[in-house]
Amino acid sequence: MRDPHSDLPASAFWRSAAAEADPAAPAGIFAPKFGLGRDAAIATVGSSRRRMRMLTISPPMRSLPIRRRAGASFTTICAR
């Protein structure tokens, strides 16, 4: 029977990937599967980057005074 781990790269194992790696020169930490341009449309729930343009789907009611809008979390999305 063949060992299921025999074809894995050294980065798949704790000792060679982390314990024996040079902490001053981390390698292979992140490899993006695809790129996103500045004009890419994305959906996010939770935190977001301030440099991105945001589309507010749920704006506050216009009849609500501005001082009441600030802490009301109208632009927060609730997902269940």
N, CA, C and O atoms as a GROMACS GRO file, in nm:
protein
  320
    1MET      N    1   0.084  -0.118   0.000
    1MET     CA    2   0.000   0.000   0.000
    1MET      C    3   0.089   0.124   0.000
    1MET      O    4   0.191   0.129   0.068
    2ARG      N    5   0.048   0.224  -0.076
    2ARG     CA    6   0.127   0.346  -0.091
    2ARG      C    7   0.093   0.448   0.018
    2ARG      O    8  -0.023   0.459   0.059
    3ASP      N    9   0.192   0.521   0.066
    3ASP     CA   10   0.173   0.624   0.166
    3ASP      C   11   0.101   0.744   0.102
    3ASP      O   12   0.152   0.797   0.003
    4PRO      N   13  -0.015   0.788   0.154
    4PRO     CA   14  -0.089   0.899   0.092
    4PRO      C   15  -0.017   1.034   0.102
    4PRO      O   16  -0.056   1.129   0.034
    5HIS      N   17   0.085   1.042   0.183
    5HIS     CA   18   0.159   1.167   0.200
    5HIS      C   19   0.284   1.175   0.114
    5HIS      O   20   0.351   1.278   0.113
    6SER      N   21   0.318   1.072   0.043
    6SER     CA   22   0.444   1.066  -0.030
    6SER      C   23   0.453   1.166  -0.145
    6SER      O   24   0.563   1.205  -0.184
    7ASP      N   25   0.341   1.209  -0.200
    7ASP     CA   26   0.343   1.303  -0.311
    7ASP      C   27   0.328   1.449  -0.269
    7ASP      O   28   0.329   1.538  -0.354
    8LEU      N   29   0.313   1.474  -0.139
    8LEU     CA   30   0.295   1.612  -0.092
    8LEU      C   31   0.427   1.686  -0.088
    8LEU      O   32   0.531   1.626  -0.061
    9PRO      N   33   0.426   1.818  -0.116
    9PRO     CA   34   0.549   1.897  -0.111
    9PRO      C   35   0.593   1.918   0.034
    9PRO      O   36   0.516   1.896   0.127
   10ALA      N   37   0.716   1.961   0.053
   10ALA     CA   38   0.771   1.984   0.187
   10ALA      C   39   0.690   2.089   0.262
   10ALA      O   40   0.684   2.086   0.385
   11SER      N   41   0.627   2.182   0.191
   11SER     CA   42   0.548   2.288   0.256
   11SER      C   43   0.421   2.234   0.321
   11SER      O   44   0.356   2.307   0.396
   12ALA      N   45   0.385   2.110   0.296
   12ALA     CA   46   0.265   2.050   0.355
   12ALA      C   47   0.291   1.992   0.494
   12ALA      O   48   0.198   1.945   0.560
   13PHE      N   49   0.414   1.994   0.538
   13PHE     CA   50   0.451   1.934   0.667
   13PHE      C   51   0.503   2.040   0.763
   13PHE      O   52   0.577   2.130   0.723
   14TRP      N   53   0.464   2.029   0.890
   14TRP     CA   54   0.500   2.128   0.991
   14TRP      C   55   0.651   2.148   1.002
   14TRP      O   56   0.698   2.261   1.000
   15ARG      N   57   0.724   2.041   1.014
   15ARG     CA   58   0.868   2.054   1.040
   15ARG      C   59   0.938   2.131   0.928
   15ARG      O   60   1.009   2.227   0.955
   16SER      N   61   0.919   2.090   0.805
   16SER     CA   62   0.989   2.156   0.696
   16SER      C   63   0.929   2.290   0.657
   16SER      O   64   1.001   2.378   0.609
   17ALA      N   65   0.799   2.308   0.677
   17ALA     CA   66   0.734   2.433   0.638
   17ALA      C   67   0.743   2.542   0.744
   17ALA      O   68   0.749   2.660   0.709
   18ALA      N   69   0.744   2.506   0.871
   18ALA     CA   70   0.741   2.607   0.976
   18ALA      C   71   0.856   2.595   1.075
   18ALA      O   72   0.927   2.693   1.097
   19ALA      N   73   0.874   2.482   1.133
   19ALA     CA   74   0.974   2.467   1.240
   19ALA      C   75   1.116   2.487   1.191
   19ALA      O   76   1.197   2.546   1.262
   20GLU      N   77   1.148   2.440   1.074
   20GLU     CA   78   1.284   2.453   1.022
   20GLU      C   79   1.298   2.567   0.921
   20GLU      O   80   1.407   2.589   0.868
   21ALA      N   81   1.191   2.639   0.894
   21ALA     CA   82   1.195   2.748   0.796
   21ALA      C   83   1.260   2.872   0.855
   21ALA      O   84   1.259   2.891   0.977
   22ASP      N   85   1.316   2.956   0.770
   22ASP     CA   86   1.379   3.080   0.812
   22ASP      C   87   1.269   3.183   0.841
   22ASP      O   88   1.200   3.224   0.748
   23PRO      N   89   1.251   3.225   0.967
   23PRO     CA   90   1.144   3.319   1.000
   23PRO      C   91   1.164   3.457   0.937
   23PRO      O   92   1.068   3.533   0.924
   24ALA      N   93   1.286   3.490   0.899
   24ALA     CA   94   1.314   3.619   0.838
   24ALA      C   95   1.280   3.622   0.690
   24ALA      O   96   1.272   3.729   0.630
   25ALA      N   97   1.260   3.506   0.631
   25ALA     CA   98   1.231   3.499   0.487
   25ALA      C   99   1.119   3.399   0.461
   25ALA      O  100   1.144   3.293   0.403
   26PRO      N  101   0.996   3.432   0.503
   26PRO     CA  102   0.886   3.338   0.479
   26PRO      C  103   0.860   3.322   0.330
   26PRO      O  104   0.863   3.419   0.254
   27ALA      N  105   0.835   3.201   0.290
   27ALA     CA  106   0.810   3.173   0.148
   27ALA      C  107   0.681   3.094   0.133
   27ALA      O  108   0.649   3.009   0.217
   28GLY      N  109   0.609   3.121   0.026
   28GLY     CA  110   0.490   3.044  -0.005
   28GLY      C  111   0.374   3.061   0.091
   28GLY      O  112   0.291   2.971   0.102
   29ILE      N  113   0.368   3.173   0.160
   29ILE     CA  114   0.260   3.194   0.256
   29ILE      C  115   0.127   3.216   0.184
   29ILE      O  116   0.023   3.166   0.227
   30PHE      N  117   0.133   3.288   0.075
   30PHE     CA  118   0.010   3.322   0.004
   30PHE      C  119   0.031   3.311  -0.146
   30PHE      O  120   0.128   3.366  -0.199
   31ALA      N  121  -0.058   3.242  -0.212
   31ALA     CA  122  -0.055   3.230  -0.358
   31ALA      C  123  -0.196   3.254  -0.411
   31ALA      O  124  -0.280   3.164  -0.404
   32PRO      N  125  -0.223   3.374  -0.463
   32PRO     CA  126  -0.359   3.403  -0.510
   32PRO      C  127  -0.400   3.313  -0.626
   32PRO      O  128  -0.318   3.283  -0.714
   33LYS      N  129  -0.526   3.271  -0.627
   33LYS     CA  130  -0.576   3.187  -0.735
   33LYS      C  131  -0.612   3.270  -0.856
   33LYS      O  132  -0.609   3.221  -0.969
   34PHE      N  133  -0.645   3.397  -0.834
   34PHE     CA  134  -0.677   3.489  -0.943
   34PHE      C  135  -0.660   3.631  -0.893
   34PHE      O  136  -0.658   3.655  -0.772
   35GLY      N  137  -0.649   3.726  -0.984
   35GLY     CA  138  -0.631   3.866  -0.947
   35GLY      C  139  -0.761   3.942  -0.951
   35GLY      O  140  -0.855   3.902  -1.019
   36LEU      N  141  -0.766   4.052  -0.879
   36LEU     CA  142  -0.880   4.142  -0.880
   36LEU      C  143  -0.832   4.280  -0.919
   36LEU      O  144  -0.740   4.334  -0.858
   37GLY      N  145  -0.895   4.336  -1.020
   37GLY     CA  146  -0.861   4.471  -1.061
   37GLY      C  147  -0.930   4.573  -0.973
   37GLY      O  148  -1.018   4.538  -0.895
   38ARG      N  149  -0.890   4.698  -0.984
   38ARG     CA  150  -0.949   4.805  -0.902
   38ARG      C  151  -1.097   4.823  -0.932
   38ARG      O  152  -1.172   4.872  -0.847
   39ASP      N  153  -1.141   4.785  -1.052
   39ASP     CA  154  -1.281   4.802  -1.090
   39ASP      C  155  -1.363   4.674  -1.071
   39ASP      O  156  -1.479   4.669  -1.114
   40ALA      N  157  -1.307   4.573  -1.010
   40ALA     CA  158  -1.378   4.447  -0.990
   40ALA      C  159  -1.495   4.466  -0.894
   40ALA      O  160  -1.483   4.536  -0.793
   41ALA      N  161  -1.607   4.404  -0.925
   41ALA     CA  162  -1.723   4.408  -0.836
   41ALA      C  163  -1.715   4.286  -0.745
   41ALA      O  164  -1.709   4.173  -0.792
   42ILE      N  165  -1.716   4.309  -0.614
   42ILE     CA  166  -1.708   4.200  -0.517
   42ILE      C  167  -1.817   4.219  -0.412
   42ILE      O  168  -1.865   4.330  -0.390
   43ALA      N  169  -1.855   4.110  -0.348
   43ALA     CA  170  -1.950   4.116  -0.238
   43ALA      C  171  -1.877   4.072  -0.112
   43ALA      O  172  -1.801   3.975  -0.115
   44THR      N  173  -1.899   4.142  -0.004
   44THR     CA  174  -1.834   4.108   0.121
   44THR      C  175  -1.932   4.122   0.237
   44THR      O  176  -2.020   4.208   0.236
   45VAL      N  177  -1.916   4.037   0.335
   45VAL     CA  178  -1.993   4.048   0.458
   45VAL      C  179  -1.891   4.054   0.569
   45VAL      O  180  -1.809   3.964   0.585
   46GLY      N  181  -1.895   4.160   0.645
   46GLY     CA  182  -1.797   4.176   0.751
   46GLY      C  183  -1.710   4.297   0.722
   46GLY      O  184  -1.762   4.403   0.686
   47SER      N  185  -1.583   4.283   0.739
   47SER     CA  186  -1.494   4.397   0.720
   47SER      C  187  -1.471   4.424   0.572
   47SER      O  188  -1.491   4.337   0.488
   48SER      N  189  -1.428   4.545   0.543
   48SER     CA  190  -1.398   4.583   0.406
   48SER      C  191  -1.280   4.680   0.406
   48SER      O  192  -1.245   4.737   0.508
   49ARG      N  193  -1.222   4.696   0.291
   49ARG     CA  194  -1.110   4.789   0.276
   49ARG      C  195  -1.164   4.928   0.246
   49ARG      O  196  -1.253   4.943   0.163
   50ARG      N  197  -1.111   5.026   0.310
   50ARG     CA  198  -1.160   5.162   0.290
   50ARG      C  199  -1.121   5.219   0.153
   50ARG      O  200  -1.184   5.314   0.107
   51ARG      N  201  -1.020   5.165   0.088
   51ARG     CA  202  -0.978   5.217  -0.041
   51ARG      C  203  -1.070   5.172  -0.154
   51ARG      O  204  -1.060   5.224  -0.266
   52MET      N  205  -1.158   5.080  -0.128
   52MET     CA  206  -1.248   5.030  -0.230
   52MET      C  207  -1.374   5.117  -0.233
   52MET      O  208  -1.415   5.173  -0.131
   53ARG      N  209  -1.435   5.127  -0.350
   53ARG     CA  210  -1.565   5.194  -0.359
   53ARG      C  211  -1.671   5.099  -0.308
   53ARG      O  212  -1.672   4.981  -0.343
   54MET      N  213  -1.760   5.149  -0.225
   54MET     CA  214  -1.862   5.065  -0.166
   54MET      C  215  -1.999   5.102  -0.223
   54MET      O  216  -2.030   5.220  -0.240
   55LEU      N  217  -2.080   5.003  -0.250
   55LEU     CA  218  -2.217   5.023  -0.293
   55LEU      C  219  -2.306   4.994  -0.173
   55LEU      O  220  -2.308   4.882  -0.123
   56THR      N  221  -2.380   5.092  -0.128
   56THR     CA  222  -2.468   5.075  -0.014
   56THR      C  223  -2.603   5.027  -0.064
   56THR      O  224  -2.674   5.099  -0.135
   57ILE      N  225  -2.638   4.906  -0.027
   57ILE     CA  226  -2.764   4.846  -0.070
   57ILE      C  227  -2.880   4.889   0.018
   57ILE      O  228  -2.993   4.899  -0.030
   58SER      N  229  -2.853   4.915   0.144
   58SER     CA  230  -2.960   4.947   0.239
   58SER      C  231  -2.934   5.084   0.302
   58SER      O  232  -2.892   5.092   0.417
   59PRO      N  233  -2.959   5.192   0.226
   59PRO     CA  234  -2.934   5.325   0.283
   59PRO      C  235  -3.038   5.360   0.389
   59PRO      O  236  -3.147   5.304   0.389
   60PRO      N  237  -3.004   5.453   0.479
   60PRO     CA  238  -3.101   5.494   0.581
   60PRO      C  239  -3.217   5.572   0.516
   60PRO      O  240  -3.203   5.627   0.407
   61MET      N  241  -3.329   5.576   0.585
   61MET     CA  242  -3.445   5.652   0.536
   61MET      C  243  -3.410   5.800   0.532
   61MET      O  244  -3.345   5.852   0.622
   62ARG      N  245  -3.453   5.867   0.428
   62ARG     CA  246  -3.424   6.010   0.416
   62ARG      C  247  -3.494   6.090   0.525
   62ARG      O  248  -3.447   6.198   0.562
   63SER      N  249  -3.604   6.040   0.576
   63SER     CA  250  -3.678   6.112   0.680
   63SER      C  251  -3.608   6.106   0.817
   63SER      O  252  -3.642   6.182   0.907
   64LEU      N  253  -3.511   6.014   0.832
   64LEU     CA  254  -3.440   6.001   0.959
   64LEU      C  255  -3.335   6.112   0.971
   64LEU      O  256  -3.255   6.128   0.879
   65PRO      N  257  -3.333   6.187   1.080
   65PRO     CA  258  -3.234   6.294   1.097
   65PRO      C  259  -3.091   6.240   1.089
   65PRO      O  260  -3.063   6.128   1.132
   66ILE      N  261  -3.003   6.319   1.033
   66ILE     CA  262  -2.863   6.278   1.012
   66ILE      C  263  -2.798   6.236   1.143
   66ILE      O  264  -2.724   6.137   1.145
   67ARG      N  265  -2.823   6.306   1.251
   67ARG     CA  266  -2.761   6.270   1.380
   67ARG      C  267  -2.802   6.131   1.428
   67ARG      O  268  -2.728   6.068   1.503
   68ARG      N  269  -2.919   6.082   1.385
   68ARG     CA  270  -2.966   5.949   1.425
   68ARG      C  271  -2.914   5.840   1.331
   68ARG      O  272  -2.910   5.723   1.369
   69ARG      N  273  -2.873   5.876   1.210
   69ARG     CA  274  -2.825   5.778   1.112
   69ARG      C  275  -2.689   5.720   1.150
   69ARG      O  276  -2.662   5.603   1.124
   70ALA      N  277  -2.605   5.802   1.210
   70ALA     CA  278  -2.465   5.764   1.233
   70ALA      C  279  -2.449   5.633   1.310
   70ALA      O  280  -2.372   5.547   1.268
   71GLY      N  281  -2.518   5.616   1.419
   71GLY     CA  282  -2.499   5.497   1.500
   71GLY      C  283  -2.601   5.388   1.476
   71GLY      O  284  -2.607   5.291   1.552
   72ALA      N  285  -2.682   5.402   1.372
   72ALA     CA  286  -2.791   5.308   1.351
   72ALA      C  287  -2.753   5.185   1.268
   72ALA      O  288  -2.835   5.094   1.254
   73SER      N  289  -2.634   5.180   1.213
   73SER     CA  290  -2.584   5.065   1.136
   73SER      C  291  -2.672   5.030   1.016
   73SER      O  292  -2.695   4.912   0.989
   74PHE      N  293  -2.720   5.129   0.944
   74PHE     CA  294  -2.804   5.102   0.828
   74PHE      C  295  -2.730   5.031   0.716
   74PHE      O  296  -2.790   4.955   0.640
   75THR      N  297  -2.598   5.055   0.705
   75THR     CA  298  -2.522   4.992   0.597
   75THR      C  299  -2.463   4.856   0.638
   75THR      O  300  -2.390   4.794   0.561
   76THR      N  301  -2.493   4.811   0.758
   76THR     CA  302  -2.444   4.681   0.804
   76THR      C  303  -2.535   4.572   0.750
   76THR      O  304  -2.657   4.583   0.755
   77ILE      N  305  -2.474   4.466   0.700
   77ILE     CA  306  -2.550   4.354   0.643
   77ILE      C  307  -2.565   4.246   0.748
   77ILE      O  308  -2.469   4.211   0.816
   78CYS      N  309  -2.683   4.193   0.760
   78CYS     CA  310  -2.708   4.083   0.851
   78CYS      C  311  -2.730   3.956   0.769
   78CYS      O  312  -2.823   3.951   0.689
   79ALA      N  313  -2.647   3.857   0.787
   79ALA     CA  314  -2.660   3.731   0.712
   79ALA      C  315  -2.683   3.618   0.811
   79ALA      O  316  -2.621   3.612   0.917
   80ARG      N  317  -2.773   3.530   0.775
   80ARG     CA  318  -2.802   3.415   0.863
   80ARG      C  319  -2.799   3.288   0.782
   80ARG      O  320  -2.821   3.180   0.836
   0.00000   0.00000   0.00000
